[in-house]
């Protein structure tokens, strides 16, 4: 699990079939201080209706994402799992 700030959304005209109807977020992983970036921005599947500027917890747990999407062959890696209170 990793803290991240949502910095935008992504639009795809063609997606893997398992991603149909999903919302793609551009997230910037953060260090524990919530201010400094920890690596490059990533794409994450939105599962909690988060918005730009929100700090969230993201996970790369493949099993969770496969269950949420109902697909054993999804190429997605990151998903949001929690909003972080201030």
C-alpha positions in Angstrom: 0.0 0.0 0.0 1.1 3.5 -0.8 -0.1 7.1 -0.2 -0.7 9.0 -3.3 -2.3 12.3 -4.4 -4.7 12.4 -7.4 -3.3 14.8 -9.9 -5.7 14.1 -12.8 -7.7 11.7 -14.8 -6.9 9.8 -18.0 -9.2 9.1 -20.9 -8.8 6.1 -23.1 -10.8 5.5 -26.3 -9.7 1.9 -26.5 -9.2 -0.2 -23.3 -8.7 -3.8 -22.3 -12.2 -5.4 -22.0 -11.8 -5.8 -18.3 -11.5 -2.0 -17.9 -14.8 -1.1 -19.5 -16.7 1.4 -17.4 -13.8 2.1 -15.1 -12.4 5.6 -14.2 -8.7 6.0 -14.6 -6.8 8.3 -12.3 -3.3 9.7 -12.6 -1.8 9.4 -9.1 1.4 10.7 -7.7 2.8 8.3 -5.0 3.9 10.2 -1.9 6.4 9.8 0.9 5.0 9.6 4.4 5.1 13.4 4.9 2.4 13.7 2.1 4.3 16.5 0.4 7.2 14.9 -1.5 6.8 12.6 -4.5 7.9 9.0 -4.3 8.6 8.0 -7.9 6.8 8.7 -11.1 3.0 9.2 -11.5 1.0 6.1 -12.1 -2.4 5.1 -13.5 -4.9 3.7 -11.0 -8.4 2.3 -11.2 -10.8 4.4 -9.1 -12.8 2.3 -6.8 -13.8 4.9 -4.2 -15.0 8.0 -6.2 -11.9 10.1 -5.4 -11.3 13.4 -6.9 -8.3 15.5 -8.1 -6.4 16.8 -5.0 -7.5 14.0 -2.7 -4.9 11.9 -0.9 -5.6 8.2 -1.2 -4.2 4.9 -0.4 -3.4 2.8 -3.5 -2.5 -0.8 -3.7 -1.0 -3.1 -6.3 -2.9 -6.2 -4.9 -3.8 -8.0 -8.1 -6.3 -10.3 -6.5 -8.4 -7.3 -5.1 -8.5 -5.7 -8.5 -9.4 -8.9 -10.3 -12.3 -9.4 -7.9 -13.5 -5.8 -8.3 -13.3 -5.9 -12.1 -14.5 -9.5 -12.4 -11.7 -10.5 -14.7 -8.8 -12.9 -14.2 -6.8 -11.3 -17.1 -6.9 -7.6 -16.4 -3.6 -5.7 -17.1 -4.3 -3.1 -14.5 -1.9 -2.9 -11.5 -2.9 0.0 -9.2 -6.3 0.7 -7.6 -7.5 3.2 -4.9 -8.7 1.6 -1.7 -9.2 4.5 0.8 -9.5 8.2 1.1 -7.1 9.7 3.7 -8.5 12.3 6.1 -6.6 15.5 6.7 
